[in-house]
């Protein structure tokens, strides 16, 4: 039975209203305004704006969004399975301004074939922003599902900048959010590959047709030699 007491406070931020939750051991959650209540379950909560960990988190988040802080130091109190905690701990090692793929996190914790499980644990990360699950991207730098929404994820990545894969909205329409455009791009690639294949086939057929003619010409030249 969970006997840990949790307190909470709502704060405003550039990515919407955030719900800070803490125990007497550390910050336990940073939840989004429209977070799925089933995603992070901590039990009974009560207001507690005077909790020291909530105060630290609030001050550090303000500094982060104002560009004055790149590394959070508020103590954390994760609640989850051992596997989830290993993933969340790995997230904490991703520096400000950098990203990782699910495969890279899987290899980092010694589970190279567990990318799907890594994705599930990433989605259950209770301490958003501070434990930077937003720095984990899909294949080829694609934005993937995020509890706060893809717009919030993109905004956080643009705020941090630095890595050439970050701030994907700055490149125009995101493929992840425009499946029609993505489908058109894939179709164009397939058409180009088909044209290349057809061109190669045509050249080979022409070469095959030319070989008998060349052979006849060589025989005639030999027959009319000196």
Secondary structure, DSSP 8 states (H G I E B T S, - for coil): -----EEEEEE--TTS-EEEEE-SSSEEEEEETT--TTTS----EEE-TT-HHHHHHHHHHHHHHTTS-SS--S-B---S-HHHHHHHHHHTTS-TT--EEHHHHHHHTT-TT-HHHHHHHHHT-SBTTTS-GGGEE-GGG-----TT-HHHHHHHHHHH--STTS-GGGGSS-GGG-HHHHHHHHHHHHHHHHHHHHHHHHHHHHHHHHHHHHHHHHHHHHHT--
